[in-house]
């Protein structure tokens, strides 16, 4: 598995696409808007940029990307003082994701922005891994990333063969040494991410980074995220038992994602020593993948939630599963997952939530 080549959210706008199955990600953007607004306001006041460069890292595509762009423009408009009104301030948005991202969908959607109030803004895309250098030195005023930086640059180094037998992530039967490899890979990747951004950001520039994290210090306990990957592992084990998937294929498949704690993120920022933490917030977000207003009740609601979570997960990781196992098992695997998830929420005592951590960082002068 080569992440830069194989990984992307599902393209287009059909029933399994990311555009149709990213309600949880949208909820995270909406929940963290106050911090984004604060960062944009403070940046405008402190830096007075005539030409502002704003980057969305791991932008994906669909309404969530444009939701962020729209909020930034609105915030700038609402906070323009007389000096800014007389200036010729312009905003350049640069949208970044891996080369397989559906950038065409973004640009086809931009027409809905016609008629927005000034300042003048320009939107461009840049394909590439955010674990590499992407921009010239000292050119970016504001970096934003939502629900992306927890994705690793690769499957953890030295995680081979059947070291994580029967699991696709950090599961109940995962050995501590495997969990440590995941932790080490995240530390390496996040430090690299911060180093690259600190070369590209202007003095006093801002970053707002939102990740799926965990409130527990226990690396084995990331709430609903742990549950989702455990249920996916169960689904693959079912296909192994039915002879649809080779056991060796399952044992060698590990999803490159890590959910950090607040303390881990703080420690890595401090080690970087080039950024100040202006704020850090941990949110417990509703993990229901369906719209809040969908009028379904009872058993039908439970089954619909299971199917919706299956589609949400599929939109995010189908590309990784297809590159490792092939396309033939996709429908069956996610049908089994939907059934397993439905059974899980039927027996669940408390409503499960997803832990989201948002960091507001400022580049030191």
VENTAVEN-V358701 format. One line per field, one symbol per residue. ss: DSSP state (@ for helix, = for strand, . for the rest). phi: phi as a letter, one per 40 degrees, with the letter a starting at -180 (. if undefined). burial: I if it has 16 or more other ideal C-beta (glycine too) atoms within 10 Angstrom, else O. A space follows every 50 residues. Layout:
BEGIN
ss = ???
phi = ???
burial = ???
END
This chain:
BEGIN
ss = ..@@@@................@@@@@@@@@.@@@@@@@@@@@@@@@... =======.....@@@@@@@@@@@@@@@@...@@@@....========... ..@@@@@@@@@@@......========............=======.... =........................@@@@@@@@@@@@@@@@@@@@@@@@@ ============...........@@@@@@@@@@@@@@@@@@.....@@@@ @.....=....@@@@@@@@@@@..============...........@@@ @@@@@@@@@@@@@@@@@@@@@@@@@.@@@@@@@@@@@@@@@@@@@@@... ..===========..
phi = .bddcccacccgbccbccdcbbcccccccccbddccdcccccccccbfcc bcbbbbcgcfagccccccdcccccccccbccccccccbcbbbcbbbacdc cccdccccccccccgccccdbbbbbbcicccbcbbccfbbcabbabgbcc cccadddgcbfbcbdgbbacbcbccdccdcccccccdcccccdccccccc cccgcbbbbbbcbaccccccbbgcddcdccccddccccccccgcbcdccc ccbbccaabccdcccdccccccgbbbccaabbbcbdcccccccccbbgcc ccccccccccccccccbdccccccbgcccdcccccccdcccccccccccb ccbbcbbbbbbbccc
burial = IOIOOOIIIIIOOOOIIIIIIIIIIIIIIOIIOOIIIIIIOIIIOOIOIO OIIIIIIIIIIIOIIIIIIOIIIOIIOOOIOOOIOOOOIOIIIIIIIIOO IIIOIIOOIOOOOOOOOOIOIOIOIOOOIIIOOIIOOOIIIIIIIIIIII IIIOIIOOIOOOIIOIIIIIIOOIOOOIIOIIIOIIIIIIOOIIOIIIII IIOOIIIIIIIIIIIOOOIOOIIIIIIIIIIIIIIIIIIIOOOOIOOOOI IIIIIIIIIIIIOIIOOIIOOIOOIOOIOIOOIOIOIIIIOOOOOOOOOO OIIIIIIIIIIIIIIIIIIIIOIIIOOOIOOOIIOIIIIIIIOIIOOOOO OIOIIIIIIIIIIOO
END
